[in-house]
Amino acid sequence: MPLHLLKLCVGCDSIADLEGWIAGRRAEAERQGRAHEQAHVTRMVPKRAEEIAGSGSLYWVIRGIVACRQGVLAIRPFVDGDGVGRCRLVLDPRVTPVQPRPCRPFQGWRYLAAGDAPGDIGRDAAGDLAAMPEGMRRELAALGLL
């Protein structure tokens, strides 16, 4: 069973903001003529990396709501130019909205067991949640209605 990571998406106001940031980084790499690999750099390396890479996802908390996820393709520890150990989480560039769930702020990242992870948004008894505006999903989740 895969293990996931949960992380705050600081400075991002919506899933569209995150997708725009990803597209901007890709476009910049193409302009510079270099290969693009969508990644997020963290300070610490997950001790359970082998359970995450290739089968787990990074779940993003946006404005207090677990809002979306990206698959974790690889986890690569490295040392930056200042000699500080860091970790590159190589991510699938596709962003998948998930069932919104409130989440309190925290520092760093947290492990998220597969059984505790919110499901991807799709059709359910209430209709097509993916077609609902993100702001409305956020408000309904904050009220405990989703």
Stockholm file with secondary structure:
# STOCKHOLM 1.0

chainA/1-146         MPLHLLKLCVGCDSIADLEGWIAGRRAEAERQGRAHEQAHVTRMVPKRAEEIAGSGSLYWVIRGIVACRQGVLAIRPFVDGDGVGRCRLVLDPRVTPVQPRPCRPFQGWRYLAAGDAPGDIGRDAAGDLAAMPEGMRRELAALGLL
#=GR chainA/1-146 SS CCEEEEEECTTCCSHHHHHHHHHHHHHHHHHTTCCCCCEEEESSCCTTHHHHTTTCEEEEEETTEEEEEEEEEEEEEEECTTSCEEEEEEECSCCEEEEEEECCCCSSEEEEEGGGSCCBCCEETTEEGGGSCHHHHHHHHHTTCC
#=GC SS_cons         CCEEEEEECTTCCSHHHHHHHHHHHHHHHHHTTCCCCCEEEESSCCTTHHHHTTTCEEEEEETTEEEEEEEEEEEEEEECTTSCEEEEEEECSCCEEEEEEECCCCSSEEEEEGGGSCCBCCEETTEEGGGSCHHHHHHHHHTTCC
//
